[in-house]
């Protein structure tokens, strides 16, 4: 059986995205963010990890994907 391990969200402003999604989802940083990548996890209990990827340069809509695990 597969399960969702993470959702990866392309963003332009990493710090702004961290603040927004942490507040909106009641998440926190899972570890210290890199220059262009951050991992958010639920503050309480289990849940899907949200990874924020700022390594996108296109002005077109950002690509997002789901990481599945066996």
PDB file of N, H, CA, C and O in Angstrom:
ATOM      1  N   UNK A   1       0.845  -1.175   0.000  1.00  0.00           N
ATOM      2  CA  UNK A   1       0.000   0.000   0.000  1.00  0.00           C
ATOM      3  C   UNK A   1       0.890   1.237   0.000  1.00  0.00           C
ATOM      4  O   UNK A   1       1.911   1.274   0.687  1.00  0.00           O
ATOM      5  N   UNK A   2       0.510   2.228  -0.756  1.00  0.00           N
ATOM      6  H   UNK A   2      -0.320   2.198  -1.314  1.00  0.00           H
ATOM      7  CA  UNK A   2       1.221   3.509  -0.773  1.00  0.00           C
ATOM      8  C   UNK A   2       0.585   4.466   0.228  1.00  0.00           C
ATOM      9  O   UNK A   2      -0.603   4.371   0.538  1.00  0.00           O
ATOM     10  N   UNK A   3       1.399   5.385   0.724  1.00  0.00           N
ATOM     11  H   UNK A   3       2.364   5.462   0.473  1.00  0.00           H
ATOM     12  CA  UNK A   3       0.862   6.453   1.573  1.00  0.00           C
ATOM     13  C   UNK A   3       1.565   7.749   1.203  1.00  0.00           C
ATOM     14  O   UNK A   3       2.686   7.735   0.694  1.00  0.00           O
ATOM     15  N   UNK A   4       0.906   8.855   1.459  1.00  0.00           N
ATOM     16  H   UNK A   4      -0.004   8.866   1.872  1.00  0.00           H
ATOM     17  CA  UNK A   4       1.507  10.152   1.172  1.00  0.00           C
ATOM     18  C   UNK A   4       2.522  10.457   2.258  1.00  0.00           C
ATOM     19  O   UNK A   4       2.192  10.489   3.443  1.00  0.00           O
ATOM     20  N   UNK A   5       3.766  10.683   1.838  1.00  0.00           N
ATOM     21  H   UNK A   5       4.033  10.658   0.875  1.00  0.00           H
ATOM     22  CA  UNK A   5       4.828  11.016   2.785  1.00  0.00           C
ATOM     23  C   UNK A   5       5.009  12.517   2.923  1.00  0.00           C
ATOM     24  O   UNK A   5       5.336  13.012   4.002  1.00  0.00           O
ATOM     25  N   UNK A   6       4.794  13.253   1.815  1.00  0.00           N
ATOM     26  H   UNK A   6       4.528  12.851   0.938  1.00  0.00           H
ATOM     27  CA  UNK A   6       4.968  14.709   1.844  1.00  0.00           C
ATOM     28  C   UNK A   6       4.301  15.328   0.631  1.00  0.00           C
ATOM     29  O   UNK A   6       4.138  14.688  -0.407  1.00  0.00           O
ATOM     30  N   UNK A   7       3.930  16.554   0.782  1.00  0.00           N
ATOM     31  H   UNK A   7       4.063  17.074   1.626  1.00  0.00           H
ATOM     32  CA  UNK A   7       3.495  17.387  -0.331  1.00  0.00           C
ATOM     33  C   UNK A   7       4.589  18.426  -0.521  1.00  0.00           C
ATOM     34  O   UNK A   7       4.993  19.084   0.438  1.00  0.00           O
ATOM     35  N   UNK A   8       5.067  18.580  -1.741  1.00  0.00           N
ATOM     36  H   UNK A   8       4.738  18.045  -2.520  1.00  0.00           H
ATOM     37  CA  UNK A   8       6.133  19.531  -2.042  1.00  0.00           C
ATOM     38  C   UNK A   8       5.525  20.698  -2.796  1.00  0.00           C
ATOM     39  O   UNK A   8       4.915  20.517  -3.850  1.00  0.00           O
ATOM     40  N   UNK A   9       5.694  21.896  -2.254  1.00  0.00           N
ATOM     41  H   UNK A   9       6.190  22.043  -1.398  1.00  0.00           H
ATOM     42  CA  UNK A   9       5.062  23.106  -2.774  1.00  0.00           C
ATOM     43  C   UNK A   9       6.141  24.065  -3.250  1.00  0.00           C
ATOM     44  O   UNK A   9       7.010  24.459  -2.472  1.00  0.00           O
ATOM     45  N   UNK A  10       6.093  24.441  -4.512  1.00  0.00           N
ATOM     46  H   UNK A  10       5.387  24.122  -5.144  1.00  0.00           H
ATOM     47  CA  UNK A  10       7.027  25.423  -5.037  1.00  0.00           C
ATOM     48  C   UNK A  10       6.609  26.833  -4.620  1.00  0.00           C
ATOM     49  O   UNK A  10       5.447  27.208  -4.777  1.00  0.00           O
ATOM     50  N   UNK A  11       7.537  27.601  -4.096  1.00  0.00           N
ATOM     51  H   UNK A  11       8.480  27.295  -3.968  1.00  0.00           H
ATOM     52  CA  UNK A  11       7.233  28.950  -3.611  1.00  0.00           C
ATOM     53  C   UNK A  11       8.292  29.932  -4.103  1.00  0.00           C
ATOM     54  O   UNK A  11       9.398  29.533  -4.467  1.00  0.00           O
ATOM     55  N   UNK A  12       7.948  31.207  -4.111  1.00  0.00           N
ATOM     56  H   UNK A  12       7.050  31.532  -3.815  1.00  0.00           H
ATOM     57  CA  UNK A  12       8.909  32.235  -4.510  1.00  0.00           C
ATOM     58  C   UNK A  12       9.614  32.850  -3.309  1.00  0.00           C
ATOM     59  O   UNK A  12      10.789  33.205  -3.392  1.00  0.00           O
ATOM     60  N   UNK A  13       8.907  32.977  -2.200  1.00  0.00           N
ATOM     61  H   UNK A  13       7.952  32.688  -2.133  1.00  0.00           H
ATOM     62  CA  UNK A  13       9.451  33.605  -0.998  1.00  0.00           C
ATOM     63  C   UNK A  13       9.363  32.589   0.148  1.00  0.00           C
ATOM     64  O   UNK A  13       8.302  32.409   0.745  1.00  0.00           O
ATOM     65  N   UNK A  14      10.468  31.940   0.441  1.00  0.00           N
ATOM     66  H   UNK A  14      11.330  32.087  -0.045  1.00  0.00           H
ATOM     67  CA  UNK A  14      10.473  30.856   1.420  1.00  0.00           C
ATOM     68  C   UNK A  14      10.034  31.315   2.805  1.00  0.00           C
ATOM     69  O   UNK A  14       9.183  30.671   3.420  1.00  0.00           O
ATOM     70  N   UNK A  15      10.587  32.402   3.306  1.00  0.00           N
ATOM     71  H   UNK A  15      11.278  32.925   2.807  1.00  0.00           H
ATOM     72  CA  UNK A  15      10.238  32.862   4.656  1.00  0.00           C
ATOM     73  C   UNK A  15       8.765  33.234   4.768  1.00  0.00           C
ATOM     74  O   UNK A  15       8.117  32.932   5.770  1.00  0.00           O
ATOM     75  N   UNK A  16       8.247  33.880   3.752  1.00  0.00           N
ATOM     76  H   UNK A  16       8.773  34.125   2.938  1.00  0.00           H
ATOM     77  CA  UNK A  16       6.825  34.232   3.752  1.00  0.00           C
ATOM     78  C   UNK A  16       5.960  32.970   3.734  1.00  0.00           C
ATOM     79  O   UNK A  16       4.961  32.893   4.449  1.00  0.00           O
ATOM     80  N   UNK A  17       6.339  31.987   2.924  1.00  0.00           N
ATOM     81  H   UNK A  17       7.150  32.050   2.343  1.00  0.00           H
ATOM     82  CA  UNK A  17       5.587  30.737   2.850  1.00  0.00           C
ATOM     83  C   UNK A  17       5.641  29.975   4.173  1.00  0.00           C
ATOM     84  O   UNK A  17       4.641  29.395   4.597  1.00  0.00           O
ATOM     85  N   UNK A  18       6.800  29.973   4.821  1.00  0.00           N
ATOM     86  H   UNK A  18       7.613  30.444   4.476  1.00  0.00           H
ATOM     87  CA  UNK A  18       6.916  29.319   6.133  1.00  0.00           C
ATOM     88  C   UNK A  18       5.943  29.952   7.121  1.00  0.00           C
ATOM     89  O   UNK A  18       5.208  29.248   7.814  1.00  0.00           O
ATOM     90  N   UNK A  19       5.942  31.275   7.184  1.00  0.00           N
ATOM     91  H   UNK A  19       6.539  31.846   6.621  1.00  0.00           H
ATOM     92  CA  UNK A  19       5.036  31.966   8.111  1.00  0.00           C
ATOM     93  C   UNK A  19       3.573  31.668   7.785  1.00  0.00           C
ATOM     94  O   UNK A  19       2.787  31.336   8.673  1.00  0.00           O
ATOM     95  N   UNK A  20       3.214  31.788   6.499  1.00  0.00           N
ATOM     96  H   UNK A  20       3.852  32.057   5.778  1.00  0.00           H
ATOM     97  CA  UNK A  20       1.821  31.598   6.101  1.00  0.00           C
ATOM     98  C   UNK A  20       1.333  30.180   6.382  1.00  0.00           C
ATOM     99  O   UNK A  20       0.317  29.998   7.054  1.00  0.00           O
ATOM    100  N   UNK A  21       2.050  29.172   5.873  1.00  0.00           N
ATOM    101  H   UNK A  21       2.875  29.320   5.328  1.00  0.00           H
ATOM    102  CA  UNK A  21       1.582  27.798   6.009  1.00  0.00           C
ATOM    103  C   UNK A  21       1.674  27.302   7.447  1.00  0.00           C
ATOM    104  O   UNK A  21       0.855  26.477   7.854  1.00  0.00           O
ATOM    105  N   UNK A  22       2.631  27.771   8.221  1.00  0.00           N
ATOM    106  H   UNK A  22       3.296  28.441   7.891  1.00  0.00           H
ATOM    107  CA  UNK A  22       2.705  27.387   9.636  1.00  0.00           C
ATOM    108  C   UNK A  22       1.464  27.858  10.380  1.00  0.00           C
ATOM    109  O   UNK A  22       0.873  27.111  11.159  1.00  0.00           O
ATOM    110  N   UNK A  23       1.079  29.090  10.134  1.00  0.00           N
ATOM    111  H   UNK A  23       1.559  29.698   9.501  1.00  0.00           H
ATOM    112  CA  UNK A  23      -0.109  29.652  10.786  1.00  0.00           C
ATOM    113  C   UNK A  23      -1.383  29.002  10.255  1.00  0.00           C
ATOM    114  O   UNK A  23      -2.249  28.610  11.037  1.00  0.00           O
ATOM    115  N   UNK A  24      -1.505  28.883   8.945  1.00  0.00           N
ATOM    116  H   UNK A  24      -0.801  29.201   8.310  1.00  0.00           H
ATOM    117  CA  UNK A  24      -2.725  28.360   8.329  1.00  0.00           C
ATOM    118  C   UNK A  24      -3.004  26.906   8.710  1.00  0.00           C
ATOM    119  O   UNK A  24      -4.159  26.527   8.903  1.00  0.00           O
ATOM    120  N   UNK A  25      -1.949  26.089   8.818  1.00  0.00           N
ATOM    121  H   UNK A  25      -1.011  26.397   8.661  1.00  0.00           H
ATOM    122  CA  UNK A  25      -2.119  24.659   9.073  1.00  0.00           C
ATOM    123  C   UNK A  25      -1.806  24.237  10.502  1.00  0.00           C
ATOM    124  O   UNK A  25      -1.946  23.064  10.847  1.00  0.00           O
ATOM    125  N   UNK A  26      -1.380  25.191  11.340  1.00  0.00           N
ATOM    126  H   UNK A  26      -1.267  26.144  11.059  1.00  0.00           H
ATOM    127  CA  UNK A  26      -0.920  24.878  12.695  1.00  0.00           C
ATOM    128  C   UNK A  26       0.267  23.916  12.632  1.00  0.00           C
ATOM    129  O   UNK A  26       0.308  22.911  13.341  1.00  0.00           O
ATOM    130  N   UNK A  27       1.236  24.248  11.764  1.00  0.00           N
ATOM    131  H   UNK A  27       1.203  25.065  11.188  1.00  0.00           H
ATOM    132  CA  UNK A  27       2.449  23.469  11.563  1.00  0.00           C
ATOM    133  C   UNK A  27       3.638  24.229  12.145  1.00  0.00           C
ATOM    134  O   UNK A  27       3.525  25.398  12.515  1.00  0.00           O
ATOM    135  N   UNK A  28       4.778  23.542  12.218  1.00  0.00           N
ATOM    136  H   UNK A  28       4.870  22.593  11.917  1.00  0.00           H
ATOM    137  CA  UNK A  28       6.026  24.139  12.681  1.00  0.00           C
ATOM    138  C   UNK A  28       7.155  23.615  11.795  1.00  0.00           C
ATOM    139  O   UNK A  28       6.983  22.641  11.063  1.00  0.00           O
ATOM    140  N   UNK A  29       8.300  24.268  11.871  1.00  0.00           N
ATOM    141  H   UNK A  29       8.440  25.060  12.466  1.00  0.00           H
ATOM    142  CA  UNK A  29       9.467  23.778  11.144  1.00  0.00           C
ATOM    143  C   UNK A  29       9.896  22.436  11.726  1.00  0.00           C
ATOM    144  O   UNK A  29       9.988  22.278  12.943  1.00  0.00           O
ATOM    145  N   UNK A  30      10.158  21.470  10.842  1.00  0.00           N
ATOM    146  H   UNK A  30      10.083  21.598   9.853  1.00  0.00           H
ATOM    147  CA  UNK A  30      10.621  20.166  11.276  1.00  0.00           C
ATOM    148  C   UNK A  30      12.099  20.185  11.626  1.00  0.00           C
ATOM    149  O   UNK A  30      12.563  19.402  12.455  1.00  0.00           O
ATOM    150  N   UNK A  31      12.830  21.084  10.987  1.00  0.00           N
ATOM    151  H   UNK A  31      12.452  21.719  10.314  1.00  0.00           H
ATOM    152  CA  UNK A  31      14.252  21.297  11.257  1.00  0.00           C
ATOM    153  C   UNK A  31      14.614  22.658  10.682  1.00  0.00           C
ATOM    154  O   UNK A  31      13.800  23.281  10.000  1.00  0.00           O
ATOM    155  N   UNK A  32      15.801  23.114  10.944  1.00  0.00           N
ATOM    156  H   UNK A  32      16.463  22.608  11.497  1.00  0.00           H
ATOM    157  CA  UNK A  32      16.254  24.404  10.432  1.00  0.00           C
ATOM    158  C   UNK A  32      16.188  24.399   8.902  1.00  0.00           C
ATOM    159  O   UNK A  32      16.713  23.480   8.272  1.00  0.00           O
ATOM    160  N   UNK A  33      15.551  25.410   8.291  1.00  0.00           N
ATOM    161  H   UNK A  33      15.125  26.156   8.802  1.00  0.00           H
ATOM    162  CA  UNK A  33      15.435  25.407   6.827  1.00  0.00           C
ATOM    163  C   UNK A  33      16.769  25.656   6.135  1.00  0.00           C
ATOM    164  O   UNK A  33      17.663  26.300   6.684  1.00  0.00           O
ATOM    165  N   UNK A  34      16.883  25.130   4.911  1.00  0.00           N
ATOM    166  H   UNK A  34      16.157  24.607   4.465  1.00  0.00           H
ATOM    167  CA  UNK A  34      18.025  25.435   4.048  1.00  0.00           C
ATOM    168  C   UNK A  34      17.741  26.782   3.384  1.00  0.00           C
ATOM    169  O   UNK A  34      16.708  27.399   3.644  1.00  0.00           O
ATOM    170  N   UNK A  35      18.627  27.223   2.556  1.00  0.00           N
ATOM    171  H   UNK A  35      19.466  26.722   2.345  1.00  0.00           H
ATOM    172  CA  UNK A  35      18.453  28.494   1.848  1.00  0.00           C
ATOM    173  C   UNK A  35      17.203  28.474   0.970  1.00  0.00           C
ATOM    174  O   UNK A  35      16.508  29.482   0.846  1.00  0.00           O
ATOM    175  N   UNK A  36      16.920  27.315   0.358  1.00  0.00           N
ATOM    176  H   UNK A  36      17.485  26.496   0.458  1.00  0.00           H
ATOM    177  CA  UNK A  36      15.800  27.252  -0.584  1.00  0.00           C
ATOM    178  C   UNK A  36      14.815  26.121  -0.311  1.00  0.00           C
ATOM    179  O   UNK A  36      14.019  25.776  -1.184  1.00  0.00           O
ATOM    180  N   UNK A  37      14.856  25.534   0.895  1.00  0.00           N
ATOM    181  H   UNK A  37      15.503  25.815   1.604  1.00  0.00           H
ATOM    182  CA  UNK A  37      13.992  24.392   1.182  1.00  0.00           C
ATOM    183  C   UNK A  37      13.664  24.343   2.666  1.00  0.00           C
ATOM    184  O   UNK A  37      14.542  24.529   3.508  1.00  0.00           O
ATOM    185  N   UNK A  38      12.397  24.091   2.984  1.00  0.00           N
ATOM    186  H   UNK A  38      11.684  23.940   2.300  1.00  0.00           H
ATOM    187  CA  UNK A  38      11.978  23.970   4.380  1.00  0.00           C
ATOM    188  C   UNK A  38      10.968  22.838   4.509  1.00  0.00           C
ATOM    189  O   UNK A  38      10.218  22.549   3.577  1.00  0.00           O
ATOM    190  N   UNK A  39      10.961  22.211   5.663  1.00  0.00           N
ATOM    191  H   UNK A  39      11.571  22.446   6.419  1.00  0.00           H
ATOM    192  CA  UNK A  39      10.025  21.133   5.952  1.00  0.00           C
ATOM    193  C   UNK A  39       9.162  21.565   7.126  1.00  0.00           C
ATOM    194  O   UNK A  39       9.664  21.932   8.189  1.00  0.00           O
ATOM    195  N   UNK A  40       7.840  21.514   6.909  1.00  0.00           N
ATOM    196  H   UNK A  40       7.432  21.216   6.046  1.00  0.00           H
ATOM    197  CA  UNK A  40       6.887  21.825   7.968  1.00  0.00           C
ATOM    198  C   UNK A  40       6.160  20.551   8.373  1.00  0.00           C
ATOM    199  O   UNK A  40       5.832  19.713   7.533  1.00  0.00           O
ATOM    200  N   UNK A  41       5.916  20.419   9.667  1.00  0.00           N
ATOM    201  H   UNK A  41       6.183  21.100  10.349  1.00  0.00           H
ATOM    202  CA  UNK A  41       5.222  19.254  10.216  1.00  0.00           C
ATOM    203  C   UNK A  41       4.152  19.751  11.184  1.00  0.00           C
ATOM    204  O   UNK A  41       4.251  20.870  11.689  1.00  0.00           O
ATOM    205  N   UNK A  42       3.129  18.934  11.449  1.00  0.00           N
ATOM    206  H   UNK A  42       3.049  18.025  11.039  1.00  0.00           H
ATOM    207  CA  UNK A  42       2.092  19.341  12.399  1.00  0.00           C
ATOM    208  C   UNK A  42       2.679  19.627  13.777  1.00  0.00           C
ATOM    209  O   UNK A  42       3.585  18.930  14.232  1.00  0.00           O
ATOM    210  N   UNK A  43       2.152  20.660  14.437  1.00  0.00           N
ATOM    211  H   UNK A  43       1.416  21.226  14.067  1.00  0.00           H
ATOM    212  CA  UNK A  43       2.595  20.964  15.805  1.00  0.00           C
ATOM    213  C   UNK A  43       2.191  19.857  16.763  1.00  0.00           C
ATOM    214  O   UNK A  43       2.914  19.547  17.709  1.00  0.00           O
ATOM    215  N   UNK A  44       1.036  19.267  16.513  1.00  0.00           N
ATOM    216  H   UNK A  44       0.449  19.519  15.744  1.00  0.00           H
ATOM    217  CA  UNK A  44       0.524  18.224  17.407  1.00  0.00           C
ATOM    218  C   UNK A  44       0.085  17.019  16.596  1.00  0.00           C
ATOM    219  O   UNK A  44      -0.633  17.156  15.605  1.00  0.00           O
ATOM    220  N   UNK A  45       0.511  15.856  17.013  1.00  0.00           N
ATOM    221  H   UNK A  45       1.094  15.745  17.818  1.00  0.00           H
ATOM    222  CA  UNK A  45       0.059  14.634  16.384  1.00  0.00           C
ATOM    223  C   UNK A  45       0.697  14.350  15.037  1.00  0.00           C
ATOM    224  O   UNK A  45       1.604  15.051  14.588  1.00  0.00           O
ATOM    225  N   UNK A  46       0.198  13.307  14.416  1.00  0.00           N
ATOM    226  H   UNK A  46      -0.538  12.738  14.780  1.00  0.00           H
ATOM    227  CA  UNK A  46       0.712  12.876  13.121  1.00  0.00           C
ATOM    228  C   UNK A  46       0.021  13.647  12.001  1.00  0.00           C
ATOM    229  O   UNK A  46      -1.064  14.201  12.180  1.00  0.00           O
ATOM    230  N   UNK A  47       0.669  13.669  10.855  1.00  0.00           N
ATOM    231  H   UNK A  47       1.550  13.219  10.709  1.00  0.00           H
ATOM    232  CA  UNK A  47       0.085  14.325   9.695  1.00  0.00           C
ATOM    233  C   UNK A  47       1.071  14.353   8.547  1.00  0.00           C
ATOM    234  O   UNK A  47       2.214  13.916   8.678  1.00  0.00           O
ATOM    235  N   UNK A  48       0.627  14.856   7.455  1.00  0.00           N
ATOM    236  H   UNK A  48      -0.301  15.211   7.348  1.00  0.00           H
ATOM    237  CA  UNK A  48       1.439  14.903   6.247  1.00  0.00           C
ATOM    238  C   UNK A  48       2.437  16.050   6.329  1.00  0.00           C
ATOM    239  O   UNK A  48       2.090  17.168   6.708  1.00  0.00           O
ATOM    240  N   UNK A  49       3.661  15.760   5.973  1.00  0.00           N
ATOM    241  H   UNK A  49       3.944  14.852   5.665  1.00  0.00           H
ATOM    242  CA  UNK A  49       4.721  16.765   5.924  1.00  0.00           C
ATOM    243  C   UNK A  49       4.496  17.685   4.729  1.00  0.00           C
ATOM    244  O   UNK A  49       4.130  17.219   3.650  1.00  0.00           O
ATOM    245  N   UNK A  50       4.711  18.975   4.909  1.00  0.00           N
ATOM    246  H   UNK A  50       5.008  19.354   5.785  1.00  0.00           H
ATOM    247  CA  UNK A  50       4.663  19.947   3.820  1.00  0.00           C
ATOM    248  C   UNK A  50       6.078  20.457   3.587  1.00  0.00           C
ATOM    249  O   UNK A  50       6.682  21.059   4.474  1.00  0.00           O
ATOM    250  N   UNK A  51       6.602  20.213   2.391  1.00  0.00           N
ATOM    251  H   UNK A  51       6.111  19.723   1.670  1.00  0.00           H
ATOM    252  CA  UNK A  51       7.937  20.685   2.037  1.00  0.00           C
ATOM    253  C   UNK A  51       7.797  21.895   1.132  1.00  0.00           C
ATOM    254  O   UNK A  51       7.045  21.860   0.158  1.00  0.00           O
ATOM    255  N   UNK A  52       8.510  22.960   1.445  1.00  0.00           N
ATOM    256  H   UNK A  52       9.121  22.989   2.236  1.00  0.00           H
ATOM    257  CA  UNK A  52       8.469  24.192   0.660  1.00  0.00           C
ATOM    258  C   UNK A  52       9.773  24.320  -0.103  1.00  0.00           C
ATOM    259  O   UNK A  52      10.851  24.305   0.491  1.00  0.00           O
ATOM    260  N   UNK A  53       9.677  24.445  -1.419  1.00  0.00           N
ATOM    261  H   UNK A  53       8.801  24.457  -1.902  1.00  0.00           H
ATOM    262  CA  UNK A  53      10.849  24.483  -2.281  1.00  0.00           C
ATOM    263  C   UNK A  53      10.905  25.819  -2.997  1.00  0.00           C
ATOM    264  O   UNK A  53      10.060  26.107  -3.844  1.00  0.00           O
ATOM    265  N   UNK A  54      11.895  26.640  -2.664  1.00  0.00           N
ATOM    266  H   UNK A  54      12.581  26.406  -1.976  1.00  0.00           H
ATOM    267  CA  UNK A  54      12.042  27.956  -3.287  1.00  0.00           C
ATOM    268  C   UNK A  54      13.016  27.922  -4.462  1.00  0.00           C
ATOM    269  O   UNK A  54      13.375  28.971  -4.996  1.00  0.00           O
ATOM    270  N   UNK A  55      13.438  26.751  -4.863  1.00  0.00           N
ATOM    271  H   UNK A  55      13.147  25.898  -4.429  1.00  0.00           H
ATOM    272  CA  UNK A  55      14.377  26.629  -5.986  1.00  0.00           C
ATOM    273  C   UNK A  55      13.613  26.629  -7.306  1.00  0.00           C
ATOM    274  O   UNK A  55      13.848  25.787  -8.172  1.00  0.00           O
ATOM    275  N   UNK A  56      12.706  27.574  -7.446  1.00  0.00           N
ATOM    276  H   UNK A  56      12.515  28.259  -6.742  1.00  0.00           H
ATOM    277  CA  UNK A  56      11.928  27.719  -8.673  1.00  0.00           C
ATOM    278  C   UNK A  56      12.158  29.129  -9.194  1.00  0.00           C
ATOM    279  O   UNK A  56      12.117  30.093  -8.428  1.00  0.00           O
ATOM    280  N   UNK A  57      12.397  29.250 -10.471  1.00  0.00           N
ATOM    281  H   UNK A  57      12.430  28.468 -11.092  1.00  0.00           H
ATOM    282  CA  UNK A  57      12.686  30.567 -11.040  1.00  0.00           C
ATOM    283  C   UNK A  57      11.671  30.994 -12.087  1.00  0.00           C
ATOM    284  O   UNK A  57      11.684  32.145 -12.522  1.00  0.00           O
ATOM    285  N   UNK A  58      10.808  30.105 -12.493  1.00  0.00           N
ATOM    286  H   UNK A  58      10.797  29.170 -12.139  1.00  0.00           H
ATOM    287  CA  UNK A  58       9.831  30.412 -13.528  1.00  0.00           C
ATOM    288  C   UNK A  58       8.779  31.377 -13.005  1.00  0.00           C
ATOM    289  O   UNK A  58       8.404  31.321 -11.834  1.00  0.00           O
ATOM    290  N   UNK A  59       8.306  32.256 -13.868  1.00  0.00           N
ATOM    291  H   UNK A  59       8.610  32.302 -14.820  1.00  0.00           H
ATOM    292  CA  UNK A  59       7.198  33.144 -13.490  1.00  0.00           C
ATOM    293  C   UNK A  59       5.860  32.475 -13.763  1.00  0.00           C
ATOM    294  O   UNK A  59       4.813  33.007 -13.394  1.00  0.00           O
ATOM    295  N   UNK A  60       5.888  31.316 -14.405  1.00  0.00           N
ATOM    296  H   UNK A  60       6.739  30.884 -14.704  1.00  0.00           H
ATOM    297  CA  UNK A  60       4.668  30.549 -14.658  1.00  0.00           C
ATOM    298  C   UNK A  60       4.218  29.916 -13.355  1.00  0.00           C
ATOM    299  O   UNK A  60       4.980  29.890 -12.389  1.00  0.00           O
ATOM    300  N   UNK A  61       2.979  29.397 -13.306  1.00  0.00           N
ATOM    301  H   UNK A  61       2.359  29.418 -14.091  1.00  0.00           H
ATOM    302  CA  UNK A  61       2.509  28.755 -12.074  1.00  0.00           C
ATOM    303  C   UNK A  61       3.496  27.696 -11.591  1.00  0.00           C
ATOM    304  O   UNK A  61       4.102  26.980 -12.387  1.00  0.00           O
ATOM    305  N   UNK A  62       3.641  27.615 -10.280  1.00  0.00           N
ATOM    306  H   UNK A  62       3.149  28.197  -9.633  1.00  0.00           H
ATOM    307  CA  UNK A  62       4.603  26.709  -9.674  1.00  0.00           C
ATOM    308  C   UNK A  62       4.118  25.266  -9.758  1.00  0.00           C
ATOM    309  O   UNK A  62       2.918  24.993  -9.715  1.00  0.00           O
ATOM    310  N   UNK A  63       5.067  24.356  -9.878  1.00  0.00           N
ATOM    311  H   UNK A  63       6.041  24.578  -9.913  1.00  0.00           H
ATOM    312  CA  UNK A  63       4.734  22.938  -9.893  1.00  0.00           C
ATOM    313  C   UNK A  63       4.757  22.408  -8.468  1.00  0.00           C
ATOM    314  O   UNK A  63       5.606  22.771  -7.655  1.00  0.00           O
ATOM    315  N   UNK A  64       3.812  21.552  -8.203  1.00  0.00           N
ATOM    316  H   UNK A  64       3.122  21.257  -8.864  1.00  0.00           H
ATOM    317  CA  UNK A  64       3.708  20.916  -6.897  1.00  0.00           C
ATOM    318  C   UNK A  64       3.638  19.414  -7.133  1.00  0.00           C
ATOM    319  O   UNK A  64       3.206  18.970  -8.196  1.00  0.00           O
ATOM    320  N   UNK A  65       4.055  18.643  -6.161  1.00  0.00           N
ATOM    321  H   UNK A  65       4.405  19.004  -5.297  1.00  0.00           H
ATOM    322  CA  UNK A  65       3.920  17.203  -6.295  1.00  0.00           C
ATOM    323  C   UNK A  65       3.772  16.554  -4.931  1.00  0.00           C
ATOM    324  O   UNK A  65       4.058  17.158  -3.897  1.00  0.00           O
ATOM    325  N   UNK A  66       3.325  15.327  -4.954  1.00  0.00           N
ATOM    326  H   UNK A  66       3.093  14.836  -5.794  1.00  0.00           H
ATOM    327  CA  UNK A  66       3.130  14.533  -3.748  1.00  0.00           C
ATOM    328  C   UNK A  66       4.169  13.424  -3.733  1.00  0.00           C
ATOM    329  O   UNK A  66       4.383  12.756  -4.744  1.00  0.00           O
ATOM    330  N   UNK A  67       4.807  13.229  -2.606  1.00  0.00           N
ATOM    331  H   UNK A  67       4.633  13.772  -1.784  1.00  0.00           H
ATOM    332  CA  UNK A  67       5.765  12.146  -2.433  1.00  0.00           C
ATOM    333  C   UNK A  67       5.012  10.977  -1.809  1.00  0.00           C
ATOM    334  O   UNK A  67       4.437  11.112  -0.729  1.00  0.00           O
ATOM    335  N   UNK A  68       5.013   9.833  -2.484  1.00  0.00           N
ATOM    336  H   UNK A  68       5.480   9.723  -3.362  1.00  0.00           H
ATOM    337  CA  UNK A  68       4.345   8.649  -1.940  1.00  0.00           C
ATOM    338  C   UNK A  68       5.384   7.668  -1.422  1.00  0.00           C
ATOM    339  O   UNK A  68       6.488   7.575  -1.958  1.00  0.00           O
ATOM    340  N   UNK A  69       5.027   6.950  -0.389  1.00  0.00           N
ATOM    341  H   UNK A  69       4.130   7.026   0.047  1.00  0.00           H
ATOM    342  CA  UNK A  69       5.924   5.980   0.217  1.00  0.00           C
ATOM    343  C   UNK A  69       5.233   4.634   0.302  1.00  0.00           C
ATOM    344  O   UNK A  69       4.013   4.550   0.445  1.00  0.00           O
ATOM    345  N   UNK A  70       6.030   3.588   0.213  1.00  0.00           N
ATOM    346  H   UNK A  70       7.021   3.656   0.097  1.00  0.00           H
ATOM    347  CA  UNK A  70       5.496   2.238   0.335  1.00  0.00           C
ATOM    348  C   UNK A  70       5.549   1.826   1.785  1.00  0.00           C
ATOM    349  O   UNK A  70       5.146   0.713   2.126  1.00  0.00           O
TER     350      UNK A  70
END
